[in-house]
Amino acid sequence: MKNLTTLDKIAYSFLIIIFGLGIYFANTDLTYFDEVYTVEDGFVENGSAIFLFISSMLLLYRFFKLYKYKKTLWKVGILAMSVLFFFGAGEEISWGQRIFDVQSSEYFLQNNAQGETNLHNMVVDGKKVNKIIFSQLLTVVLVLYLIVTPFLYRKFEWVKNLANIFAVPIVKWHYTIAFLVGTALLVFISSNRKWEIYELSFSVIFLLIFMSPLNKGIYTKQ
C-alpha cells in the first residue's frame, strides 16, 4: 500500500464499492441491477464516459503544455491516445444522442443493434462489431499492454526507449493486479450488463495510469 498514491487509494476504494454493490444487486435483485444500477445513461455508464473524457483532456493538456519541448513521435503518440479516449467517451454515450434527444439516421436504425449512432453496436454480416473489435481485439491489446509490455519495458532497453519516444505510459504492477481482480469479480455477476461495471473500472484505472505511470518522465520537459 505504501506505493499507492492518495488518488490510487481513493479510486480503488471507489471501485470496491462499485463492484461490491454490483455483486450484491446482481445476486439479490437482478432486475434492479439491469434496469437501475447499470441502465443505459445511468451512473455507471456515464461514469465511464466521464473518466474516459478526463483522460483524453489530460493527455491533450500535456500535448500542448510540452509541445515545444518534445519531438514529433512523442506528439503523435500522446495525441493519438487523446483521440482514442475521446472516441471511447463519445461511443459510451452514443455521442450525446440520448442526452440531446437526436434521432438516429436510417442507416444506423437498420445496421446498429440498438438503433443508436455509434460504431461499437454496429452489425456487419450478422456479427456485432462490439464483439469482434471492442471485445476480442481489446482483450488481446489489454493483455499485451498490461502484462507483456511492463515486463519487456523492465527487461529490454530498446522497448523502454520505444515506449518513451511514443509517450506510451507503462503501468505499475498494482494497476495490472487491479485489472485482473476486476476481471475475476465478474464471475460473481451473471447479467450481461456486468460489462458496464467492467468498462467503468477500465476508465478509472487508465486515468490512474495516465496520472502516475512507471515512466512518469515522459510527461516532463526533458
trRosetta pair geometry for C-beta under 8 A, 3 or more apart (Angstrom, degrees):
i j d omega theta_ij theta_ji phi_ij phi_ji
1 4 5.4 -48 -163 18 52 119
1 9 7.6 57 -161 -94 97 110
3 172 7.2 -168 148 173 124 144
3 174 6.6 162 94 -17 118 140
4 8 4.0 -134 -165 91 91 135
4 9 5.3 107 134 -55 129 84
4 12 7.5 -48 -149 0 144 140
4 174 6.7 -102 -81 116 91 167
5 8 4.6 108 50 -2 71 101
5 9 7.3 -137 94 -3 43 84
5 211 7.7 -125 60 121 156 119
5 212 5.6 172 -14 -48 143 167
6 9 5.8 -55 -153 35 34 111
6 10 6.4 33 151 -18 67 106
7 10 5.7 -54 -147 37 33 111
7 11 6.1 30 156 -18 67 109
7 208 6.7 174 123 -119 107 87
7 211 6.2 -78 104 129 156 158
7 212 7.4 154 65 -12 125 129
8 11 5.9 -61 -146 40 27 108
8 12 6.1 22 159 -16 66 110
8 174 7.4 47 -167 108 140 134
8 208 5.9 90 -101 -150 73 129
8 212 7.3 -70 -54 49 108 145
9 12 6.0 -54 -141 39 27 108
9 13 6.3 30 156 -20 61 107
10 13 5.8 -57 -152 35 28 112
10 14 6.4 32 150 -22 63 107
11 14 5.5 -53 -151 33 33 116
11 15 6.5 28 153 -16 66 105
11 204 5.4 162 -166 172 111 112
11 205 7.5 144 149 -84 134 50
11 207 7.7 -168 -118 79 146 107
11 208 5.5 -149 67 -71 169 124
12 15 5.7 -53 -146 38 34 109
12 16 6.3 41 152 -24 65 102
12 178 6.7 -109 -108 -117 100 127
13 16 5.6 -49 -149 31 32 114
13 17 6.7 32 152 -17 63 103
14 17 5.9 -59 -157 35 30 110
14 18 6.4 29 149 -19 66 108
14 204 6.9 -157 91 -142 124 152
15 18 5.3 -50 -142 37 37 114
15 19 6.1 30 160 -12 69 106
15 178 7.4 69 83 -170 163 113
15 182 7.0 -59 175 -91 131 115
15 200 7.8 170 -115 117 85 98
15 201 5.4 81 -137 -114 123 92
15 204 6.0 -172 -69 85 113 156
15 205 7.9 36 -72 -54 154 92
16 19 6.2 -57 -143 43 26 104
16 20 5.8 30 155 -24 63 114
17 20 5.6 -56 -140 38 26 114
17 21 6.2 22 163 -14 64 108
18 21 6.3 -59 -148 39 23 104
18 22 6.2 24 154 -21 60 113
18 44 7.2 124 -155 -112 115 98
18 197 6.1 163 149 -146 106 99
18 200 6.3 -127 176 106 156 140
18 201 7.3 -174 90 -67 138 88
19 22 5.4 -58 -145 38 31 116
19 23 6.2 30 159 -19 67 105
19 182 6.8 -134 -82 -125 139 75
19 185 5.1 5 -166 146 133 157
19 197 6.4 117 -96 172 64 132
19 201 7.4 37 -61 -71 108 129
20 23 6.1 -56 -148 35 26 106
20 24 6.3 25 153 -18 62 109
21 24 5.5 -56 -146 38 32 114
21 25 6.1 24 160 -13 69 108
21 37 7.0 -170 133 -139 106 133
22 25 6.2 -58 -142 40 26 102
22 26 6.0 24 160 -19 63 114
22 33 6.9 90 -154 -140 61 108
22 37 6.5 160 -107 152 67 141
22 38 7.4 62 -125 -53 104 114
22 189 6.0 -24 144 -90 102 139
22 194 7.1 108 169 -128 127 76
22 197 4.8 31 -106 -91 164 154
23 26 5.9 -57 -140 39 26 111
23 27 6.3 5 165 -2 62 116
23 185 6.8 -89 -65 179 125 101
23 188 4.7 11 -132 116 112 125
23 189 6.0 -104 -101 -65 61 91
24 27 6.5 -80 -154 46 21 96
24 28 5.9 -14 166 8 65 122
25 28 6.2 -73 -129 51 26 92
25 29 5.6 -53 -159 61 70 86
25 30 7.7 127 145 -94 71 28
25 32 5.3 -111 -163 96 111 106
25 33 4.1 149 125 -78 106 91
25 37 5.2 126 92 -30 166 156
26 30 6.1 42 -154 -107 48 71
26 33 4.5 93 -82 -112 60 165
26 188 7.3 120 80 128 132 73
26 189 4.3 -28 161 -132 177 81
26 190 6.3 159 169 29 112 72
26 191 5.5 -130 -133 6 107 110
26 194 7.0 33 -101 -83 151 100
27 30 7.9 54 -73 -66 14 82
27 188 7.1 -45 -49 168 127 89
27 189 7.9 -103 -41 -104 85 55
29 32 3.9 27 121 18 117 119
29 33 6.5 151 96 -20 67 84
30 33 5.3 -51 -148 34 38 117
30 34 6.2 29 157 -13 70 107
30 190 7.4 -39 -115 67 126 107
30 191 6.0 161 -155 -64 98 118
31 34 6.0 -60 -145 42 28 104
31 35 5.7 -12 171 14 67 119
32 35 6.6 -69 -122 54 20 86
32 36 4.9 -31 -166 33 64 123
32 37 6.2 61 138 -17 74 102
33 36 7.4 -19 -59 52 7 80
33 37 4.9 -36 -137 40 44 128
33 38 6.2 14 165 10 66 105
33 189 7.7 -172 -177 -150 148 105
33 191 5.7 178 113 -2 127 158
33 193 6.6 156 136 76 90 131
34 37 7.7 29 -7 46 16 87
34 38 6.4 -39 -124 60 30 100
34 39 7.3 75 143 -78 43 70
34 191 5.6 -150 -75 -149 96 145
34 193 5.0 161 -118 -6 69 151
35 39 5.5 33 -177 -83 31 111
36 39 5.7 -2 -106 -22 11 120
36 42 7.0 130 172 -125 34 148
37 42 7.0 117 143 140 17 154
37 43 7.7 -55 -160 49 46 108
37 44 6.7 48 154 -21 65 130
38 42 6.4 164 -174 60 13 140
38 44 5.1 -34 -115 49 64 148
38 45 7.2 97 -168 -38 61 94
38 191 7.5 158 45 112 145 138
38 193 4.0 136 98 159 141 118
38 194 7.5 -89 -85 -79 168 25
38 196 4.1 142 -158 58 109 145
38 197 6.6 -70 -98 -40 122 84
39 42 4.0 101 63 -40 80 130
39 45 7.6 -96 92 1 43 124
40 45 6.3 -1 -144 10 36 168
40 98 7.4 116 143 -22 112 172
41 45 6.1 -55 -62 79 15 131
41 46 6.3 46 -163 -54 46 104
41 93 7.0 80 -102 -135 78 87
41 98 5.5 -102 -69 97 141 144
41 99 7.5 172 -130 -65 124 76
42 45 5.5 86 51 21 67 100
42 46 6.7 -142 96 0 27 99
43 46 6.3 -66 -140 45 20 104
43 47 5.9 28 159 -29 61 111
44 47 5.6 -55 -150 30 25 116
44 48 6.9 29 153 -22 60 100
44 196 4.8 78 120 142 128 111
44 197 6.0 -53 -157 -83 138 59
44 200 5.3 -89 -167 -50 79 142
45 48 5.8 -48 -157 26 35 112
45 49 6.9 31 149 -14 64 104
45 92 6.4 173 -179 172 81 97
45 93 7.3 130 143 -85 102 72
45 196 5.5 -55 -71 -151 82 115
45 199 7.6 28 -118 82 59 132
45 200 7.8 -96 -82 -65 25 102
46 49 5.5 -52 -151 37 39 113
46 50 6.2 42 151 -23 69 105
46 93 6.8 56 -108 -88 67 117
47 50 5.6 -54 -147 35 32 113
47 51 6.4 24 159 -13 67 107
47 200 5.1 31 95 -129 115 113
47 203 7.4 160 128 74 73 139
48 51 6.2 -62 -149 40 27 104
48 52 6.2 25 156 -17 65 111
48 89 8.0 -175 126 -116 70 61
48 92 5.1 -154 103 -149 109 148
48 196 7.3 -125 -24 -168 139 66
48 199 4.6 13 -121 126 149 101
48 200 4.6 -99 -70 -88 89 60
48 202 7.4 33 -137 61 105 93
48 203 4.6 153 -148 -8 62 147
49 52 5.8 -58 -146 39 28 111
49 53 6.1 29 155 -21 64 110
49 89 4.7 96 -160 -157 68 73
49 90 7.9 111 -142 -54 105 17
49 92 4.0 -165 -79 90 90 131
49 93 4.7 30 -99 -29 159 109
49 203 7.8 -57 -25 -116 14 163
50 53 5.7 -58 -149 36 27 112
50 54 6.4 29 153 -21 64 105
50 89 7.6 117 -52 -138 12 113
50 203 7.9 100 68 148 58 145
51 54 5.5 -47 -145 33 34 113
51 55 6.5 39 153 -20 63 101
51 200 7.4 100 22 -155 140 61
51 203 3.6 115 88 143 120 112
51 204 5.4 -62 -151 -75 163 53
51 206 7.8 118 142 61 108 92
51 207 5.2 -100 -174 -33 97 138
52 55 5.7 -53 -154 33 32 113
52 56 6.5 34 149 -20 64 105
52 85 5.1 -164 -175 -176 80 85
52 86 7.7 162 141 -88 94 20
52 88 4.6 -123 -164 100 144 108
52 89 3.8 -174 97 -71 111 85
52 92 6.4 143 26 -10 147 143
52 203 4.8 -75 -52 -128 78 116
52 206 7.8 32 -105 72 65 131
53 56 5.5 -53 -151 35 34 114
53 57 6.3 29 154 -15 67 106
53 85 7.5 176 -85 140 21 95
53 86 6.9 65 -119 -116 62 60
53 89 4.0 105 -62 -133 79 160
54 57 5.8 -57 -146 40 31 108
54 58 6.1 37 153 -24 65 107
54 207 5.9 25 92 -119 112 130
55 58 5.6 -53 -146 33 29 114
55 59 6.5 27 156 -16 64 106
55 85 4.6 -102 96 -179 110 158
55 203 7.2 -141 -11 -162 131 75
55 206 5.8 7 -106 115 157 103
55 207 4.8 -119 -73 -93 99 76
55 210 5.4 135 -142 10 91 156
56 59 6.0 -59 -152 37 28 108
56 60 6.3 25 152 -17 64 110
56 82 5.0 98 -157 -163 67 65
56 83 7.6 107 -141 -63 109 12
56 84 8.0 -164 -101 69 98 52
56 85 4.0 -162 -68 94 87 104
56 86 4.0 119 -147 -60 155 76
56 88 8.0 -177 -55 46 120 94
56 89 6.3 -95 -5 -5 138 133
57 60 5.5 -53 -143 40 34 112
57 61 6.2 42 154 -25 65 103
57 82 7.8 109 -62 -148 17 104
58 61 5.7 -50 -150 32 29 114
58 62 6.6 25 152 -14 62 105
58 207 7.4 113 9 -143 151 82
58 210 5.7 111 100 134 137 134
58 211 7.4 -58 -172 -76 159 71
59 62 5.8 -56 -150 38 32 109
59 63 6.4 43 148 -29 64 102
59 78 5.4 -169 -173 -179 97 86
59 79 7.7 165 142 -94 108 26
59 81 5.4 -134 -148 96 161 102
59 82 3.8 -157 97 -79 119 92
59 85 6.9 120 14 33 137 135
59 210 6.5 -79 -63 -149 91 138
60 63 5.3 -45 -149 26 35 120
60 64 6.8 24 157 -9 65 102
60 79 7.6 69 -106 -119 68 64
60 82 4.6 116 -59 -152 79 147
61 64 6.3 -62 -153 41 29 100
61 65 5.9 27 153 -20 66 115
62 65 5.4 -56 -135 41 32 114
62 66 5.8 -2 174 9 69 114
62 78 6.2 -104 95 -176 109 145
62 219 5.6 -60 -143 -137 137 97
63 66 7.1 -80 -144 50 13 85
63 67 6.3 45 155 -73 57 89
63 75 6.5 91 -149 -142 92 73
63 78 5.1 -179 -83 111 91 119
63 79 5.4 89 -121 -76 145 79
63 82 6.4 -60 -28 -25 137 152
64 67 5.5 -14 -143 -30 31 120
66 69 5.0 -73 -167 51 74 109
66 70 5.1 56 137 -21 102 117
66 74 7.9 -76 118 133 122 131
66 219 7.2 -145 -38 -158 152 49
66 220 7.9 116 -110 123 134 13
66 221 6.3 -157 -127 -99 95 58
67 70 6.7 -78 -143 38 19 99
67 75 6.7 60 -131 -106 70 118
69 221 4.5 -91 -158 -153 165 75
69 222 7.9 2 165 -15 124 11
70 74 4.0 -104 177 85 121 140
70 75 5.8 146 104 -51 117 82
70 167 7.7 22 -160 -65 148 122
71 74 5.2 98 59 7 69 105
71 75 7.3 -134 104 -5 37 92
71 165 7.4 -38 69 -155 127 78
72 75 5.6 -60 -153 37 34 112
72 76 6.2 34 153 -21 70 105
73 76 5.5 -48 -143 35 35 114
73 77 6.3 38 156 -21 65 105
73 165 5.1 0 105 157 133 94
73 166 5.6 -69 156 -88 98 64
74 77 5.8 -57 -150 35 28 112
74 78 6.4 13 161 -7 65 109
74 165 6.5 -114 -66 176 77 41
74 166 6.8 -166 -101 -129 42 16
74 167 4.7 95 -156 -41 71 108
74 218 7.4 -172 -140 -165 111 94
75 78 6.4 -61 -141 43 26 99
75 79 5.9 21 163 -14 64 116
75 167 8.0 97 -50 -12 16 141
76 79 6.1 -63 -141 42 22 107
76 80 6.1 25 159 -24 62 112
76 166 7.2 -57 82 -137 91 80
77 80 5.9 -59 -148 33 23 111
77 81 6.6 18 157 -14 61 106
77 165 7.6 129 -25 114 147 57
77 166 3.4 144 -87 178 143 69
77 167 4.0 158 96 43 123 93
77 168 6.2 -92 -174 -49 133 71
78 81 5.8 -52 -149 36 34 111
78 82 6.4 39 151 -23 64 105
78 167 4.1 -38 -53 108 94 157
79 82 5.5 -52 -149 34 34 115
79 83 6.4 34 153 -18 65 104
80 83 5.8 -54 -150 37 31 110
80 84 6.3 35 151 -23 64 107
81 84 5.4 -52 -145 34 33 116
81 85 6.4 24 159 -12 66 106
81 167 7.4 -125 7 105 133 107
81 168 8.0 154 -60 -108 138 60
82 85 6.3 -60 -148 40 27 102
82 86 6.3 29 153 -19 63 109
83 86 5.6 -56 -146 37 31 113
83 87 6.3 35 153 -22 65 105
84 87 5.7 -55 -153 33 28 113
84 88 6.5 30 149 -20 62 105
85 88 5.2 -45 -145 34 39 117
85 89 6.5 43 153 -21 65 100
85 206 7.5 -172 -109 127 125 139
86 89 5.7 -51 -150 34 33 112
86 90 6.4 32 152 -17 64 107
87 90 5.8 -57 -149 38 30 111
87 91 6.2 31 155 -19 66 108
88 91 5.8 -55 -145 37 29 111
88 92 6.4 38 154 -30 63 104
88 203 7.8 180 131 -97 129 101
89 92 5.7 -51 -153 24 30 117
89 93 7.3 -7 162 11 61 102
90 93 6.9 -82 -158 51 29 83
90 95 4.7 24 -178 -92 96 73
90 96 7.7 -51 -143 -13 74 82
90 118 7.9 171 128 -116 77 98
91 94 7.2 22 -164 -82 34 35
91 95 7.4 11 -79 -45 32 77
91 118 4.9 107 -145 -155 71 118
91 119 6.4 -60 -115 40 118 85
91 120 5.3 80 -179 -6 129 118
92 199 7.2 160 -118 157 115 139
93 96 5.9 37 119 -67 115 44
93 97 7.6 174 140 24 69 72
93 98 7.3 -118 -180 39 79 98
93 99 6.6 19 166 -22 124 119
94 97 4.2 -55 121 22 112 118
94 98 6.3 74 60 -8 126 91
94 116 4.4 -83 -121 175 139 123
94 117 5.5 102 180 62 95 70
94 118 4.6 -98 -116 -40 69 115
95 117 5.8 -69 44 105 118 109
95 118 6.6 173 -7 -84 93 82
96 99 4.5 -63 -159 48 72 120
96 100 5.2 42 145 -3 101 108
96 102 7.4 59 108 10 77 125
97 100 6.8 -77 -146 50 17 86
97 101 8.0 67 161 -102 52 5
97 102 4.7 -100 -142 61 65 99
97 104 6.9 24 -156 -69 144 79
97 116 6.1 163 61 -158 158 88
97 117 4.9 148 -76 36 140 109
97 118 7.9 -114 -6 -38 135 91
98 101 7.0 28 -163 -80 34 44
98 116 8.0 -36 -41 -126 99 114
102 117 7.2 -33 103 8 115 145
104 108 4.1 -111 -177 87 116 122
104 109 5.1 146 101 -57 118 80
104 112 6.9 -110 -162 39 153 142
104 115 5.6 -177 36 163 156 72
104 116 6.0 -144 -78 -134 134 20
104 117 5.0 -172 -114 -49 86 85
105 108 5.3 90 55 14 74 98
105 109 7.0 -135 99 -7 37 92
105 117 7.2 79 9 -96 83 106
106 109 5.5 -56 -145 37 33 115
106 110 6.3 22 160 -12 67 111
107 110 6.2 -70 -154 41 25 103
107 111 6.0 -23 168 19 65 118
108 111 6.4 -74 -123 57 27 84
108 112 4.5 8 -173 -8 73 130
108 115 6.6 95 131 -167 84 42
108 116 6.6 -85 165 98 124 22
108 117 5.1 -37 -124 -92 172 59
108 118 8.0 92 -145 22 128 43
109 112 7.0 -23 -78 39 13 99
109 115 4.9 24 -127 -141 59 92
111 122 5.8 7 138 -149 97 83
111 123 5.9 -151 -174 51 60 79
111 124 7.8 37 -169 -75 109 58
112 115 5.5 149 84 -85 104 15
112 116 5.4 -134 146 47 146 54
112 117 7.5 -101 -54 -76 167 24
112 118 7.0 105 -139 53 134 66
112 121 5.0 57 -168 104 88 100
112 122 5.5 -50 -101 -96 68 53
112 123 7.0 158 -119 2 16 85
113 121 4.5 -117 41 178 96 93
113 122 7.5 -167 -10 -108 83 4
113 123 5.4 111 -60 -47 84 109
113 128 5.7 -2 -43 -108 143 111
113 130 7.8 -74 19 8 141 125
114 121 4.9 -38 15 173 101 157
116 121 5.9 56 51 55 106 144
118 121 5.6 64 79 21 104 99
118 122 7.7 -138 103 -36 59 83
119 122 5.4 -32 -162 -11 47 121
119 129 6.2 -75 157 101 74 155
120 129 6.0 -136 -144 95 32 103
120 130 4.4 70 169 -90 81 90
120 133 7.6 -125 -122 77 74 107
120 134 4.8 25 -137 -27 111 159
121 128 6.8 -38 -151 -152 43 106
121 129 7.3 -1 49 49 5 97
121 130 5.8 15 -86 -36 44 126
122 128 7.3 136 81 -153 42 57
122 129 4.4 29 64 0 91 130
122 130 7.9 144 38 -26 58 79
123 126 6.6 2 175 -125 106 14
123 127 6.8 152 -157 71 68 27
123 128 5.6 -38 -99 -91 72 57
123 129 7.3 -126 -80 -13 24 80
124 127 5.9 -34 70 64 69 82
124 129 6.1 69 1 -64 109 90
127 131 6.7 -109 180 63 86 119
127 132 6.0 64 145 -42 120 123
128 131 4.5 85 75 3 99 102
128 132 7.1 176 92 -3 54 86
129 132 5.8 -66 -147 45 35 105
129 133 5.4 -13 175 21 77 115
129 134 6.9 61 128 -1 75 103
130 133 7.2 -63 -115 56 14 79
130 134 4.6 -44 -146 51 55 122
130 135 6.2 57 147 -23 65 103
131 134 7.6 5 -24 56 14 79
131 135 5.0 -28 -143 30 37 134
131 136 6.7 41 155 -16 57 102
132 135 7.3 70 22 44 13 90
132 136 5.9 -40 -158 32 30 122
132 137 7.0 31 141 -16 56 105
133 136 7.3 -23 -67 52 9 84
133 137 4.9 -21 -150 25 46 133
133 138 7.3 68 146 -29 52 90
134 137 7.2 1 -48 52 16 98
134 138 5.5 17 -170 -21 37 132
135 138 6.1 -41 -114 38 8 108
135 139 6.5 13 159 -25 51 107
136 139 5.8 -54 -153 26 25 114
136 140 7.0 22 153 -14 60 103
137 140 5.8 -55 -157 34 36 111
137 141 6.4 35 149 -18 68 107
138 141 5.5 -54 -146 38 35 114
138 142 6.1 36 156 -21 68 106
139 142 5.9 -55 -147 35 28 110
139 143 6.5 28 155 -19 63 105
140 143 5.9 -56 -151 34 30 110
140 144 6.4 26 154 -15 64 108
141 144 5.9 -60 -151 40 29 110
141 145 6.0 19 157 -13 67 115
142 145 5.8 -60 -138 44 28 106
142 146 5.5 6 172 -2 69 119
142 179 7.1 -165 177 -179 119 148
143 146 6.6 -61 -124 48 18 95
143 147 5.6 -29 -172 29 59 119
143 148 6.8 52 137 -10 70 105
144 147 7.3 -63 -107 53 8 80
144 148 4.8 -40 -145 42 50 127
144 149 6.1 65 150 -31 66 98
145 148 7.5 16 -19 50 14 85
145 149 5.2 -8 -139 12 36 136
145 171 7.3 89 146 -11 82 123
146 149 7.5 54 -4 38 13 101
146 150 7.2 -10 179 -7 30 117
146 171 5.8 2 -129 29 62 159
146 175 7.3 -127 -138 114 98 92
146 176 4.7 144 174 -116 94 87
146 179 5.6 -59 -151 50 158 158
147 150 7.0 -73 -157 34 13 102
147 151 6.9 4 157 -11 54 115
147 176 6.2 119 -80 -149 63 130
148 151 6.0 -70 -160 38 30 110
148 152 6.2 19 156 -13 70 112
149 152 5.7 -59 -141 41 32 107
149 153 5.9 39 159 -28 68 107
149 159 7.5 -174 -153 178 67 125
149 163 7.3 119 -176 -91 112 132
149 168 7.8 -96 -177 142 145 133
149 170 6.6 -145 132 -126 105 87
149 171 7.8 89 84 20 107 95
150 153 5.5 -50 -143 32 29 117
150 154 6.6 24 160 -14 62 107
150 170 5.6 128 -105 -176 74 97
150 171 5.4 -71 -70 62 128 83
150 172 7.9 138 -132 -112 138 11
150 173 6.8 155 149 -79 155 68
150 176 6.6 -100 15 -51 154 138
150 214 7.1 113 -132 -4 98 153
151 154 6.2 -64 -156 38 28 105
151 155 6.3 8 155 -8 65 119
152 155 5.8 -71 -141 46 31 104
152 156 5.5 -25 -177 27 75 112
152 159 4.4 -143 139 -149 101 174
153 156 7.5 -62 -105 53 13 73
153 159 5.3 -122 -91 119 46 112
153 160 5.3 102 -160 -86 69 71
153 163 5.8 -7 -110 0 113 156
153 170 4.9 150 -178 -126 177 146
153 214 7.3 116 117 84 145 141
153 215 7.4 -109 -177 -39 137 124
154 160 7.9 100 -70 -74 20 110
155 159 7.5 32 66 37 74 136
156 159 4.3 77 81 6 105 108
156 160 6.9 -174 97 -10 56 86
157 160 5.4 -55 -151 36 37 116
157 161 6.2 36 153 -19 69 105
158 161 5.7 -50 -145 37 33 111
158 162 6.2 36 154 -21 64 107
159 162 5.7 -54 -146 36 30 112
159 163 6.3 31 156 -19 65 106
160 163 6.0 -57 -148 36 26 109
160 164 6.4 20 157 -13 62 112
160 215 7.5 164 -155 -92 82 137
161 164 5.9 -61 -147 41 29 109
161 165 6.1 34 155 -26 66 107
162 165 5.7 -52 -146 31 28 114
162 166 6.6 2 163 4 63 109
162 168 7.9 2 121 25 72 130
163 166 6.5 -75 -150 50 26 92
163 168 4.3 -93 -155 65 77 110
163 170 5.9 44 162 -57 154 106
163 215 6.5 133 117 19 118 164
163 218 7.9 -90 132 -69 80 143
164 167 7.5 30 -171 -77 32 33
164 168 7.7 -78 -52 42 22 76
164 215 5.9 -124 -88 174 90 145
164 217 7.3 -7 -132 86 117 102
164 218 5.4 -152 -140 -86 69 104
167 218 5.0 145 -130 171 62 127
167 219 8.0 90 -147 -70 99 67
168 218 7.7 -145 48 -113 35 172
169 209 5.3 133 116 151 132 93
169 210 5.8 -163 -9 -101 166 48
169 213 3.3 -135 -163 -84 98 149
169 214 7.7 130 179 29 69 67
169 215 6.7 -165 -139 58 48 91
169 218 6.8 -143 -86 54 64 139
170 213 5.5 105 48 178 52 108
170 214 4.2 -56 91 47 101 113
170 215 4.9 72 21 0 109 105
171 175 4.4 -120 -165 73 109 129
171 176 5.6 120 122 -48 136 87
171 209 5.4 -45 -101 -122 82 118
171 213 6.9 -69 -83 -137 30 79
171 214 6.7 27 95 -16 15 108
172 175 5.4 98 61 0 70 102
172 176 7.8 -138 101 -2 40 88
172 209 7.9 -167 15 -117 76 74
172 212 7.4 -21 -10 119 129 94
172 213 7.4 177 -28 -159 83 37
172 214 5.2 147 -73 -68 70 90
173 176 5.3 -51 -155 35 47 115
173 177 6.3 48 149 -20 73 102
174 177 5.3 -46 -145 37 40 116
174 178 6.4 49 151 -27 65 100
175 178 5.5 -47 -149 30 34 115
175 179 6.8 36 151 -18 62 101
175 205 5.7 133 -157 -174 93 105
175 208 6.3 -177 -107 99 115 118
175 209 5.5 91 -150 -79 163 95
176 179 5.9 -55 -156 33 32 111
176 180 6.5 28 150 -16 66 107
177 180 5.6 -57 -148 39 34 111
177 181 6.2 35 154 -21 68 106
178 181 5.8 -53 -146 36 29 111
178 182 6.3 31 154 -19 63 107
178 201 7.6 -161 149 -180 98 110
178 205 5.5 175 104 -112 130 130
179 182 5.7 -56 -149 37 29 112
179 183 6.3 31 153 -20 65 106
179 201 7.5 146 -113 136 57 114
179 202 7.8 60 -120 -101 98 64
179 205 6.1 164 -68 132 86 171
180 183 5.6 -52 -148 35 32 113
180 184 6.4 32 153 -19 64 106
181 184 5.7 -55 -149 36 31 112
181 185 6.4 34 153 -24 65 105
182 185 5.7 -53 -148 30 31 113
182 186 7.3 46 151 -33 59 93
182 198 6.5 131 151 -126 111 70
182 201 4.4 165 -143 148 153 162
182 205 7.8 -122 -10 -33 151 142
183 186 6.0 -43 -168 9 36 116
183 198 7.4 63 -97 -130 57 115
184 187 6.2 -30 178 0 50 114
185 188 5.9 -47 -174 26 58 110
185 189 7.5 39 138 -7 73 105
186 189 5.7 -67 -156 42 50 104
186 194 5.3 118 -146 149 91 135
186 197 7.7 170 -99 79 87 114
186 198 6.1 11 -82 -71 128 118
189 194 3.9 138 110 -102 131 129
189 197 7.3 108 1 34 175 143
190 194 7.7 150 62 -37 16 130
191 194 5.4 138 79 -34 76 86
192 195 6.8 -18 170 1 59 106
193 196 5.5 -17 177 5 73 117
194 197 5.7 -49 -169 32 54 111
194 198 6.5 55 137 -20 74 104
195 198 5.0 -49 -146 38 46 118
195 199 6.1 51 153 -24 71 100
196 199 5.8 -50 -149 33 30 112
196 200 6.7 33 149 -20 61 103
197 200 5.6 -52 -153 32 35 113
197 201 6.6 33 150 -17 66 103
198 201 5.8 -54 -151 36 33 109
198 202 6.3 41 147 -25 65 104
199 202 5.3 -47 -148 32 35 119
199 203 6.5 33 154 -18 65 103
200 203 5.9 -54 -149 36 32 108
200 204 6.4 28 154 -17 65 108
201 204 5.8 -56 -145 38 32 110
201 205 6.0 25 161 -14 68 111
202 205 6.4 -63 -144 40 22 103
202 206 6.3 17 161 -15 61 112
203 206 6.1 -57 -143 38 26 108
203 207 6.6 30 156 -21 61 105
204 207 5.9 -58 -157 32 30 111
204 208 6.7 30 148 -18 64 105
205 208 5.4 -50 -153 34 38 115
205 209 6.5 43 148 -23 67 100
206 209 5.3 -45 -148 31 39 116
206 210 6.5 38 154 -16 66 102
207 210 5.8 -54 -150 38 33 109
207 211 6.3 34 151 -22 65 108
208 211 5.5 -57 -147 36 31 113
208 212 6.5 -37 174 39 66 95
209 212 7.4 -98 -144 63 19 56
209 213 5.7 46 176 -87 68 82
210 213 6.9 4 -114 -43 20 102
212 216 6.4 -24 -151 -86 49 124
213 216 5.5 160 64 -73 73 63
213 218 7.1 -14 70 35 138 116
213 219 7.9 127 32 -12 111 118
215 218 5.3 51 125 -17 101 107
216 219 6.0 -52 -175 34 62 106
216 220 7.5 68 133 -28 72 101
217 220 5.3 -50 -155 20 54 118
217 222 6.4 -43 -174 64 100 119
